[in-house]
């Protein structure tokens, strides 16, 4: 509930308001220049959320996952200076690898679904191939790092 209330709801509301006001051309924040404010918001909320998770003594697994997810956002923020990263692709790969830490079968199924999501970004012309590949690399690197971390401690 902390993640939903502290991250997902505020970011959804932010994107909705920015879209209604005309600051963003669409809810997906498709303009690269508009993404800086979104990345700053997400990064700040994630840092606050990690502190809250720590103070409320949430599981180490959850906090580790949030640290790796914050890494994904920060890397994407830096990459955004050069290319519009496909966050749909990067987050989907990240979550696929996070799922792998719980269930190999479900993780593999998620990877297949992620490939469909990545293809959809191209088909819908929301991203170029290089933007989708960049998102994939970031998602695989951070999600793979999370998966490797959990493999090493178990």
Backbone bond lengths (Angstrom), bond angles and torsions (degrees), N, CA, C in turn:
res aa  C-N    CA-C-N  psi(-1)  N-CA   C-N-CA  omega(-1)  CA-C   N-CA-C  phi
1 X - - - 1.447 - - 1.533 111.23 -
2 X 1.349 115.46 -31.94 1.466 118.64 178.49 1.528 111.27 -62.48
3 X 1.316 116.43 -40.70 1.468 120.53 -179.21 1.526 110.27 -68.88
4 X 1.317 116.66 -43.07 1.466 119.80 179.54 1.534 110.21 -64.43
5 X 1.336 116.31 -49.82 1.460 120.09 -177.38 1.521 114.60 -75.09
6 X 1.335 116.58 -29.49 1.447 119.87 -175.58 1.516 115.29 -96.83
7 X 1.334 116.54 -11.64 1.462 119.18 -177.35 1.534 112.33 -133.39
8 X 1.302 116.78 -56.79 1.466 120.15 -172.63 1.534 111.75 -67.28
9 X 1.327 117.28 -48.75 1.472 120.03 -179.23 1.530 111.72 -63.61
10 X 1.353 119.11 -47.35 1.462 117.78 178.93 1.534 114.07 -62.89
11 X 1.324 117.61 -40.31 1.473 119.68 -179.80 1.524 110.24 -67.62
12 X 1.328 116.84 -39.87 1.464 120.36 177.42 1.528 110.21 -62.12
13 X 1.335 116.62 -45.79 1.464 120.53 178.34 1.521 111.97 -62.71
14 X 1.317 116.82 -42.55 1.468 122.68 178.18 1.531 110.34 -58.56
15 X 1.333 116.38 -51.08 1.468 119.90 -179.34 1.524 111.71 -63.23
16 X 1.326 116.16 -38.67 1.463 119.97 178.73 1.532 110.42 -62.98
17 X 1.334 116.56 -49.66 1.474 120.27 -179.59 1.527 111.81 -62.75
18 X 1.330 116.59 -43.01 1.465 120.19 179.63 1.532 110.95 -63.51
19 X 1.335 116.86 -35.34 1.463 120.80 178.76 1.523 110.52 -71.29
20 X 1.330 117.08 -44.87 1.472 121.84 179.36 1.530 110.44 -61.16
21 X 1.328 117.40 -41.15 1.468 121.84 -179.78 1.523 112.94 -73.34
22 X 1.327 116.67 -14.51 1.459 120.20 -178.52 1.519 113.99 89.33
23 X 1.343 117.20 5.17 1.463 120.22 177.05 1.528 110.91 -69.53
24 X 1.327 116.51 -35.05 1.461 123.19 175.39 1.520 107.29 -109.96
25 X 1.324 116.34 141.21 1.467 119.65 -179.95 1.523 111.87 -73.00
26 X 1.349 116.80 -25.13 1.458 120.51 176.25 1.525 109.90 -157.79
27 X 1.311 115.90 169.23 1.456 122.48 -175.26 1.529 111.67 -64.39
28 X 1.330 117.57 -27.73 1.472 121.98 179.43 1.524 112.82 -74.94
29 X 1.307 118.05 -5.91 1.467 123.83 -176.93 1.529 108.55 52.98
30 X 1.318 114.90 61.17 1.458 121.63 -174.61 1.526 114.39 -76.62
31 X 1.319 118.04 -18.95 1.462 120.37 178.10 1.529 109.06 -82.67
32 X 1.331 116.36 123.46 1.474 120.95 -177.18 1.523 111.94 -55.85
33 X 1.316 117.38 -41.78 1.475 120.63 -177.66 1.529 112.10 -64.29
34 X 1.326 117.25 -28.39 1.467 120.91 179.46 1.521 112.82 -76.79
35 X 1.320 116.31 -18.62 1.456 119.60 -174.36 1.522 113.73 -71.82
36 X 1.339 117.64 -21.47 1.464 119.16 -178.74 1.524 111.45 -57.79
37 X 1.317 117.45 -45.38 1.462 119.94 -179.48 1.527 111.04 -65.33
38 X 1.324 116.53 -36.47 1.459 120.06 178.77 1.534 110.51 -66.89
39 X 1.334 116.91 -44.07 1.467 120.14 178.85 1.531 111.13 -62.02
40 X 1.325 116.85 -40.99 1.465 119.82 178.53 1.524 110.74 -62.79
41 X 1.322 116.79 -44.07 1.463 120.77 178.32 1.525 110.49 -60.55
42 X 1.319 117.03 -50.97 1.466 120.69 -177.84 1.521 110.64 -61.25
43 X 1.327 117.36 -44.57 1.470 120.74 -179.60 1.526 110.72 -60.43
44 X 1.330 116.84 -47.47 1.461 120.42 179.24 1.518 112.87 -60.97
45 X 1.330 115.54 -45.40 1.471 119.45 179.07 1.531 111.20 -63.64
46 X 1.321 116.54 -38.51 1.467 119.46 -179.67 1.529 111.23 -67.32
47 X 1.314 117.13 -39.08 1.469 119.90 177.68 1.532 110.01 -63.93
48 X 1.318 116.88 -45.35 1.470 120.61 177.05 1.523 109.92 -60.65
49 X 1.324 116.74 -43.75 1.458 121.33 -178.87 1.527 111.52 -63.16
50 X 1.328 117.24 -40.84 1.472 120.40 178.16 1.527 110.01 -62.45
51 X 1.322 117.45 -41.10 1.468 120.94 177.31 1.528 110.09 -62.54
52 X 1.333 116.86 -44.89 1.472 120.72 179.07 1.528 110.44 -62.56
53 X 1.333 117.02 -42.02 1.467 120.21 177.94 1.526 110.88 -60.74
54 X 1.336 116.29 -40.02 1.460 120.91 179.20 1.524 111.14 -66.96
55 X 1.334 116.70 -47.79 1.465 121.78 -177.51 1.527 110.97 -63.63
56 X 1.332 116.45 -37.11 1.465 120.10 -179.24 1.531 112.33 -87.58
57 X 1.332 115.66 8.11 1.469 122.53 174.74 1.535 113.15 56.85
58 X 1.331 115.12 46.79 1.468 120.05 176.08 1.528 108.81 -74.32
59 X 1.304 116.77 171.10 1.468 120.76 -173.61 1.527 111.87 -63.52
60 X 1.323 114.52 147.36 1.465 120.28 176.27 1.522 110.99 -60.35
61 X 1.322 117.49 -34.98 1.460 121.38 179.94 1.523 111.18 -62.14
62 X 1.321 116.37 -43.22 1.457 121.00 179.68 1.530 110.56 -65.62
63 X 1.320 117.11 -44.23 1.462 119.66 -179.72 1.530 110.87 -66.63
64 X 1.321 117.41 -38.27 1.469 120.40 177.45 1.522 110.01 -62.48
65 X 1.326 116.64 -44.93 1.459 120.75 177.73 1.515 111.90 -59.52
66 X 1.324 116.64 -39.62 1.462 120.65 178.89 1.528 111.65 -67.96
67 X 1.330 117.44 -36.56 1.465 120.37 176.26 1.529 110.98 -62.82
68 X 1.325 116.15 -44.64 1.458 119.47 178.56 1.530 111.03 -66.27
69 X 1.335 117.22 -38.60 1.467 120.68 177.67 1.528 110.51 -64.84
70 X 1.331 117.05 -38.92 1.458 120.61 175.36 1.527 110.11 -61.83
71 X 1.327 116.27 -39.45 1.464 120.21 175.44 1.511 111.60 -58.59
72 X 1.322 117.03 -42.88 1.472 121.88 177.76 1.524 110.16 -58.88
73 X 1.318 117.07 -46.06 1.470 121.04 -178.64 1.526 110.73 -65.50
74 X 1.321 117.60 -43.07 1.467 120.43 -179.03 1.529 111.55 -66.64
75 X 1.327 117.22 -41.14 1.468 120.51 176.86 1.524 110.00 -63.86
76 X 1.324 116.59 -42.05 1.466 120.60 178.41 1.524 111.22 -64.02
77 X 1.334 116.67 -37.82 1.463 121.98 178.04 1.532 110.12 -60.99
78 X 1.327 116.41 -45.76 1.467 120.61 178.57 1.527 110.26 -66.03
79 X 1.319 116.77 -44.61 1.466 120.51 179.67 1.524 111.17 -61.76
80 X 1.339 116.17 -30.61 1.468 121.05 -178.93 1.524 112.25 -62.19
81 X 1.316 117.32 -18.69 1.462 120.47 175.58 1.530 110.76 -65.43
82 X 1.338 116.19 -22.24 1.459 121.68 -175.15 1.524 114.31 -117.88
83 X 1.337 116.58 -31.93 1.463 120.98 -174.61 1.532 109.01 -152.78
84 X 1.321 116.75 147.90 1.472 121.45 178.02 1.534 108.17 -82.60
85 X 1.309 115.86 102.02 1.465 121.82 -177.36 1.527 109.64 -70.35
86 X 1.320 116.62 140.04 1.464 120.48 173.27 1.527 108.80 -77.78
87 X 1.333 115.68 100.53 1.460 119.93 178.73 1.523 111.90 -68.90
88 X 1.331 117.17 -30.64 1.469 119.12 175.26 1.524 109.48 -57.54
89 X 1.332 115.68 -45.55 1.461 120.36 -178.50 1.523 111.01 -69.50
90 X 1.331 117.74 -47.58 1.462 119.87 -176.32 1.530 111.56 -64.79
91 X 1.319 117.34 -44.95 1.466 119.57 179.84 1.528 111.73 -67.12
92 X 1.324 116.50 -35.57 1.466 119.14 178.80 1.525 111.53 -66.72
93 X 1.334 117.03 -42.34 1.464 119.29 175.80 1.529 110.61 -64.30
94 X 1.325 116.63 -43.57 1.458 120.20 178.50 1.530 110.62 -56.53
95 X 1.327 116.57 -49.52 1.465 120.48 -178.89 1.523 111.91 -66.59
96 X 1.330 117.23 -30.52 1.468 120.62 175.74 1.526 110.66 -62.51
97 X 1.330 115.59 -46.16 1.465 119.16 179.38 1.525 111.09 -69.13
98 X 1.325 117.69 -35.39 1.460 120.56 175.22 1.525 109.80 -61.95
99 X 1.318 116.84 -39.86 1.460 121.44 177.60 1.523 111.13 -66.10
100 X 1.331 117.02 -35.60 1.467 121.10 177.28 1.521 111.47 -57.57
101 X 1.336 117.35 -31.62 1.470 119.89 -179.72 1.525 111.42 -67.48
102 X 1.330 116.34 -20.10 1.463 121.21 -178.46 1.522 111.10 -100.17
103 X 1.344 116.39 -43.46 1.465 121.62 -175.80 1.530 109.49 -151.67
104 X 1.327 115.78 120.42 1.466 119.90 -178.98 1.524 110.96 -62.45
105 X 1.318 117.47 -45.38 1.464 120.87 -179.34 1.521 112.35 -60.90
106 X 1.317 116.03 -45.54 1.463 119.89 178.97 1.523 111.19 -66.84
107 X 1.329 116.66 -37.10 1.452 120.85 178.11 1.511 111.97 -63.41
108 X 1.326 116.57 -42.30 1.470 120.76 178.05 1.527 110.03 -65.07
109 X 1.333 116.34 -42.12 1.466 119.79 177.11 1.532 110.42 -60.21
110 X 1.334 116.56 -40.38 1.468 120.75 178.49 1.525 111.40 -65.25
111 X 1.322 117.44 -37.19 1.466 120.57 178.46 1.528 109.92 -63.75
112 X 1.329 116.72 -40.36 1.470 120.45 177.60 1.531 109.76 -63.85
113 X 1.314 117.10 -44.41 1.469 120.87 177.63 1.530 110.08 -62.46
114 X 1.326 116.85 -38.76 1.466 121.10 178.21 1.521 111.32 -61.36
115 X 1.318 117.55 -38.91 1.463 120.52 177.59 1.537 110.10 -62.01
116 X 1.325 116.69 -37.66 1.463 120.78 177.56 1.530 109.78 -67.67
117 X 1.331 116.66 -41.61 1.465 120.41 177.40 1.520 110.27 -60.57
118 X 1.332 116.93 -45.26 1.462 120.97 179.57 1.528 110.64 -60.34
119 X 1.327 116.09 -44.31 1.470 119.86 178.54 1.521 110.89 -62.69
120 X 1.331 116.44 -37.52 1.471 119.69 -179.22 1.523 111.89 -63.60
121 X 1.327 117.27 -33.45 1.463 120.42 179.05 1.525 110.66 -64.36
122 X 1.337 115.64 -33.60 1.466 120.95 176.85 1.522 110.86 -75.63
123 X 1.324 116.35 -45.94 1.466 120.95 -178.38 1.526 111.02 -61.69
124 X 1.327 116.18 -40.30 1.468 120.75 179.51 1.525 112.84 -78.70
125 X 1.340 115.35 -3.76 1.472 122.32 179.42 1.530 112.14 60.02
126 X 1.331 115.74 33.86 1.466 121.04 175.01 1.527 110.50 -84.30
127 X 1.349 115.43 -23.37 1.460 121.07 -177.99 1.518 110.09 -144.81
128 X 1.330 114.39 158.26 1.460 121.20 171.85 1.525 107.87 -88.29
129 X 1.320 115.96 169.16 1.463 120.35 178.66 1.532 110.78 -59.04
130 X 1.318 117.62 -42.33 1.475 119.71 -178.78 1.534 111.43 -65.36
131 X 1.322 117.92 -33.66 1.467 121.00 177.78 1.526 111.46 -69.20
132 X 1.328 116.10 -39.03 1.466 120.56 178.00 1.527 110.30 -69.64
133 X 1.325 116.76 -42.28 1.471 120.53 178.69 1.528 110.26 -63.82
134 X 1.328 117.13 -42.24 1.465 120.48 177.91 1.529 110.31 -60.98
135 X 1.322 116.76 -44.91 1.464 120.05 176.36 1.517 111.44 -60.60
136 X 1.325 116.52 -41.02 1.458 120.60 178.11 1.518 112.20 -61.84
137 X 1.314 116.15 -44.68 1.469 120.49 179.67 1.527 110.60 -61.53
138 X 1.330 116.76 -45.37 1.469 120.24 179.86 1.531 110.43 -63.98
139 X 1.323 116.76 -44.48 1.469 120.37 -179.87 1.519 112.71 -65.28
140 X 1.328 116.39 -41.35 1.469 120.19 179.08 1.526 110.19 -68.46
141 X 1.324 117.15 -40.44 1.470 120.22 -179.62 1.530 111.67 -64.05
142 X 1.324 116.90 -48.98 1.469 119.32 -177.75 1.532 111.23 -74.56
143 X 1.322 116.80 -42.70 1.464 119.71 177.45 1.516 111.81 -67.23
144 X 1.332 115.86 -40.28 1.464 119.80 176.56 1.515 110.90 -64.42
145 X 1.330 116.70 -37.91 1.468 120.30 175.89 1.517 111.67 -62.10
146 X 1.313 116.45 -41.94 1.469 121.21 177.07 1.524 110.37 -62.63
147 X 1.326 116.20 -48.40 1.472 121.12 179.47 1.528 109.95 -58.86
148 X 1.338 117.40 -46.52 1.466 121.82 -179.67 1.520 110.23 -61.74
149 X 1.321 117.90 -43.28 1.455 121.94 178.46 1.526 110.45 -55.93
150 X 1.323 116.58 -49.00 1.465 119.73 -178.34 1.527 111.87 -69.03
151 X 1.320 117.83 -32.31 1.463 120.90 175.75 1.528 110.65 -64.70
152 X 1.313 116.09 -39.32 1.475 121.01 -178.24 1.518 112.78 -70.66
153 X 1.329 117.46 -35.12 1.477 118.45 -177.97 1.527 111.48 -83.72
154 X 1.310 117.65 -13.85 1.482 120.06 179.18 1.469 111.82 -97.62
